[in-house]
Amino acid sequence: MAEPLKQSLFDNKPMEKIKKDPKRMSVERIYQKKTQLEHILLRPDTYIGSVEPVTQQMWVYDEDDGLNCRDVTFVPGLYKIFDEILVNAADNKQRDKKMSTIKINIDIENNTISVWNNGRGIPVVEHKVEKVYVPALIFGQLLTSSNYDDDEKKVTGGRNGYGAKLCNIFSTKFTVETSCKESKKSFKQVWYDNMSRTGDSQIKPFDGEEYTCITFRPDLAKFKMSILDRDTVALMTRRAYDIAGVSKGVRVFFNDKKLPLTGFRSYVDMYVKDRVDELGAALTVVHEVVNDRWEVCLTTSEKGFQQVSFVNSIATTKGGRHVDYVADQVVSKLIEVVKKKNKAGVAVKPFQVKNHLCVFVNCLIENPTFDSQTKENMTLQQKTFGSTCPLSDKFIKQATSCGVVESIMNWVKFKAQTQLNKKCSTVKHTKIKGVPKLDDANDAGGKNSIGCTLILTEGDSAKTLAVSGLGVVGRDHYGVFPLRGKMLNVREATLKQIMENAEINSIIKIIGLQYKKNYSDPESLKSLRYGKIMIMTDQDQDGSHIKGLLINFIHHNWPSLLRHNFLEEFITPIIKATHKKSQLSFYSIPEYNAWKQSQPNQKAWKIKYYKGLGTSTSQEAKEYFSDMQRHRIPFKYSGPEDDEAISLAFSKKKVDERKEWLTNFMVNRRQRRAHNLPEDYLYSQSTKSLSYNDFVNKELVLFSNSDNERSIPCLVDGLKPGQRKVLFSCFKRNDKREVKVAQLAGSVAEMSAYHHGEISLMMTIVGLAQNFVGSNNLNLLQPLGQFGTRLHGGKDSASPRYIFTMLSPLARLLFPAVDDNLLKYNVDDNQRVEPEWYLPIIPTVLVNGAEGIGTGWASKIPNYNIREIVSNIHRLLSGDEPLPMLPNYKGFRGTIDQVMDNQFINSGEVAIVDSTTIEISELPVKTWTQCYKENVLEPMLNGSDKVPPLITDYKEYHTDTTVRFVVKMTEEKLCEAEAAGLHKVFKLQNTLTCNSMVLFDHVGSLIKYESVQDVLKAFFELRMKYYVLRKDWLVGMLGAESAKLTNQARFILEKIEGSLVIENKPKKELIRMLQQMGYDSDPVKAWKQAQEKEGAEEEEEEDTSGPDYNYLLSMPMWYLTKEKKDELCKQRDAKLTELNTLKKKAPTDLWKEDLAAFLEELEVLSLYLLLLAEDLLLPVPFRSVSVKLVIVFPPCSSSSNRWLRKRKRRLPECRCRQSTLQFKPVSKKAKKNPWSDDDSEANVSDSEMDEEVAPREKVQRKTKGEPAPRYAPLPLCLYIRKPSTFLFQRRRRDEMRRNHPGKNVWYCERKHWCSSFPKWLIGSIQPKQLL
């Protein structure tokens, strides 16, 4: 076997030829080098985009349909090469501002496209480096361009040096024609077969207008096309319109036809033509030419965010950062508006707002960059745009009203409803869990659920009453659920409020409701757990409001349920009248009043008021439920008028209609009262059913009116009912000592039948006593304790159980007691309570201002200066017109300036200390110190993501009464703030307006006053009438009193003379004798009875008692003495003199006397408060006593003189003088009690009053921590002068007597002062006798 093998190995035979693999490529074929031209033709998508046909939705221009958006099949590469030539023509406008025309022609039959412009031509000169003419260089050779210098800022479309060459490469024929005025030559050259062959250039002399024309025949085969089809031409036509819209000052012709566009705004109109918004209205376009490089239009989009934008005439169909730059500005402003209007509680994000915008942008950007050669998306960062586009406030304001915000809000509502349906709707279940306090009906949720009734009660106590009543009707068909106060007004509530409202969700769950489901079909009611809702509330006006809110809840969400009589109410008596075994129930106050007037012996009936369901006993509850037909009142739907009535009462959009509704009610009520007609009422013994319209217009209107009465003050006294009840109780109590606020609140509730919460009453008392800047100019109660400060706007007041108060000494001077006899008092719970209004001597509504929001109306009146008001009252008394007044707040050190009628600017105080420091020494009125710190200074110090810090530091030096912020900032920031205005930058200016001065007049009608003068005149006219009535009343009263004294004096004199014998005579004979002798029956009693009958207008009752002579026969025996006889005669003569003096006075004189007394006490109180603020007096209650104030200073102390001059300037109303008071020792006299009623003690001469009493020898002790009684600047001594004595400090007197024979004295000549002393004198002066 081995031999043959060996032989085969060494045989020399020719080898067979190896066969070549046809699929194997050589290295040369695998690794190739292409010229740039070959590479472009081989890989066109890198340069011009895809050369394959694509179909997508684009805006095109069709001859028949105009500009429209439709599906288009086109080749992006062909579209790109056309666009390059077109953009080059538009770019020429940036090089030559005189260019005015572009002509575009598309010859479909010959497959020829030309673009011509009359701008500056291409230089027809030979390039010295490349040795070719410039037109041939830039159109016939790749990577040639004039845009390579990146240091040069250009706003043209070309950048990379491809552009027009790509069009040449993808054309079978490409022709360039241009003329140059500078070289006076024209140039023409033709390239063939994808720029592979070049024709000879033709250069001729030229002496005309410059132009450039590019004509080319696209190589359709490379685009897999045989002809320029309809879609491609439509797309190119739209680009012609684009150029016409974005090129300012350029006329564009397409196929020899001028395009009818005058600018970018008219171009945008082509997009929005015949388009409508969600409501069917034409779209509104907002347009602004921001500057010479930016032009923006905005409208509403219905298909997400849309944009049409151009960068240097290039259509950026995919947008870019230039579009984001504009859109973000709009979105940031719109989202603020949307958040304010977004009541649904849905979180709205910026991209969701952007989805409702359609933005058009035409801009010029320096050296723009794109993400590809197709230039569809601009990628240059905003900071290198070379220009900015700050949208104006006018543009933003128009943008918010062009329909975009409404479109966003409709989307928000849709989303909110979707969330609501998902979260809050429920389905029918036999048993439900997780609803506390529900007593479910046994049959609820079962087959008999349609016959079940859910009783909704006002609170837990009412639930207890209902459960007691269910013992009569059973628990199978009745469930009970208590409501916690008033229900939410769902018509105006946000989605968040509704979803988070546990009460609403519980009701939906209990009944089995589904949001927005239509329950028109009676069969649909079977899907509910209860077939009816019965509302069981108090019979007062707040109970009616709860019923209305429940009706509104059902009507807003399920109006179809109202048509099935789904709602009922359970009424209970508000008054029960009992006489022997008879009992009558009344379900409304007017019904009871009508019965009372018709009942001759109504005093024999026992009356009981049922203010709430809790007043009824369990036995009465069983009686109510036993007579279910009487107490169960169904609501019956009567038609569209019911829907309108419910919307009128609760819709925020019907404010004006609600005002008219309440006005008509007040007019009707006033007319009924004027004609003594009974009030219209809803509930009576015969009421079996109600319509929603009747409920709203007869019952709910009472709550709306009472809401206004509780919220809006009265013109006459400037008080709301709660404040008036407090003042009435304080007048009635007439406290001489301070009382705890919590105790006073209980007393007010008892005396004035206050039926609301105690907390609100206590806060009302606190509000009447507050006196910090921005609160009351005249506090009617004294703040004895921490009643709040300007630091927190009064919210920092102490608990009512810790603080005390009492009437201000000005209260009774402002509201004279004698006028109480002229007032009309209300009756509540069968007791006489506060009057309809008090009668102040000046309009207190202007003194302390007013603020309140009711139903349909709101009132806001600023404070005014008391002395200016008094001065204007004097002018009106003299027949002159009142002078204009500016708002004024006591203690406010800023300025209030008038801007226009009823509009004022309220400014704080700020000053520049040095180049880096400012000092804020006053804030605008009602800007509280702590709030200002947290809301203004802290953000300025810390800055935010969008706003850098403005200040570097601030320090606080203010007190509870003053403001002082020292703010540090850089010198540059301070200069900027000063240029912009320090008050504006630091928010130290607010606007005060008097455009809503709405008040109740004296007859209970709401009136809007146009000016402060109108308020003053209306008050003056009414007050003048009551001064006439006061004089008449006083004349009658004094006449009766003088007649009584005259009869008593005559009786005594005749008895002494013996002409009158009364001993041992029968009473009847004695009365007959006195009548025969002409003695009057008790004149004072008779006059008062006449006044009561006249005021009450009651029928005269038979007088069975006969004449009343008790005032004569009951006089004591010692009246027969000479002293008492003379005294009685003097009293008679004094009373007659007083009567005659009064008759001589005019009503205006009475008013002037009241004003003088008020001003006198006001001046003393002002001085007291000043000394208290200077820490010279102890903060004890201010009381009026017959004393005079003398403050003594050392004669040669400059500091004390400065102190005095400063206070004189601050108290111009105090008549002060400096004098010399000589101290002389006098002998000690024994004197009677100076506070005794003895007349002899009251007639001490002035010389006696000025005499001094020797001081006590006791060494006075000093209080720890008080300053030593040395010298100025503090006063050395405070003298309280009484009718018979001086109290002073012995040691200081002796020292001053030795060293200074004469003393400087600040002497206030006043009748009243207080019992407060400098702290360092308390050890010396013993004030207990004065107190």
Disulfide bonds with the S-S distance in Angstrom:
none
